[in-house]
Amino acid sequence: MAGKAAAPGTAVLLVTANVGSLFDDPENLQKNWLREFYQVVHTHKPHFMALHCQEFGGKNYETSMSHVDKFVKELLSSDAMKEYNRARVYLDENFKSQEHFTALGSFYFLHESLKNIYQFDFKAKKYKKVAGKEIYSDTLESTPMLEKEKFPQDYFPECKWSRKGFVRTRWCVADCAFDLVNIHLFHDASNLVAWETSPSVYSGIRHKALGYVLDRIIDQRFEKVSYFVFGDFNFRLDSKSVVETLCTQATMQTVRAADTNEVVKLIFRESDNDRKVMLQLEKKVFHYFNQEVFRDNNGTALLEFDKELSVFKDRLYELDISFPPSYPYSEDSGQGRQYMNTRCPAWCDRVLMSPSARELILKSESEEKVVTYDHIGPNVCMGDHKPVFLAFRIAPGAGKPHAHVHKCCVVQ
């Protein structure tokens, strides 16, 4: 039981999961997904848990509403979660609002042993004690317990139906105040465009959007606190460098459209060995002949091409990645380890933190591993994204230097 954990401090579990696939094929995917998720909860026994979901409701939100309700009900009432007697759920379900819809879902669970948990009311600028289980949906704009924003359309004009944005909540747990930001950044629309420049044009768009979020959460409206930003950042490997490295010994053939002369396909063939095709690249095809390179040693050899976070090295910290790229996995329920041949596998799903949040994490002096950064369901189909989690403990008294922040912890 979480309340009797041997290690000191408050156990925290932060999970990010792009769950779009779960609502497109709920019969085959949801049961396994939940089982794997509950297993991580059981292993780490958190006192405080946050689950940030993106693409909540799937691609066809209008037809998935019944699946949404069932999924939320299962999470809140399952036997595996029975020790979590308080919860807050924020679901952006207002899919008819082109201007505001983000398809983000944020779940927060509090263990029965955890005393005096407060959530910040951004309108009243006060912390309020958390009691019971509450679900907020439809129009989150009117909920004072969070800040939500969809990125302006001009950030990514070529994607007319983009629903990328962020939702921020603020918590006071064990005398520590921190923000939790659920984020979904822009994807790569075309492999061919991504390949053209280093860094790619899409990398620049994500950089702009993430910078906007970081500036927003430390602006002058509220007291500054530590923050964790976790979601689907859509970070991709530097495509040009990856292709050049994978296809060093290859010759490239360019295929153009007959009518427009536009490049529609690149084919990389081995110089010898019967001119075998090594890589085929199209707008939505990335077919490399040897998928093992993305799985060997958890894809560690490819981490040197994972460069998008380096722009924020003074503002965001991440633990060392020791799991394979989290996207794009096959959505075939029988293929737990197989990548789809649509995109170059990449670490899209991440848990990042501010420098001060890093200090909150308890570094154990014993042999016991207290901090874990990993993915969920390595051998099970979890949809096209594997969820990623960070489990850690907030040291007793870690928030005390900032105790003045919590004079506003008013029970209401």
Secondary structure, 3 states (H helix, E strand, C coil): CHHHCCCCCEEEEEEEEECHHHHHCHHHHHHHHHHHHHHHHHHHCCCEEEEEEECCCCCCHHHHHHHHHHHHHHHHHCHHHCCEEEEEEEECCCCCCCCCCCCCEEEEEEECCCCCCEEEECCCCEEEECCCEEEECCCHHHCCCCEEEECCHHHCCCCCCCCCEEEEEEEEECCEEEEEEEEECCCCCCHHHHHHCCCCHHHHHHHHHHHHHHHHHCCCCCCCCEEEEEEECCCCCCHHHHHHHHCCCEEEEEEECCCCCCEEEEEEEECCHHHCEEEEEECCEEEECCCHHHHHHHHHHHHHHCCHHHHHCCCCECCCCCCCCCECECCCCCCCCCECCCCCCECCEEEEECHHHHHHECCCCCCCCCCEEEECCCCCCCCCCCCEEEEEEECCCCCHHHHHHHHHECCC
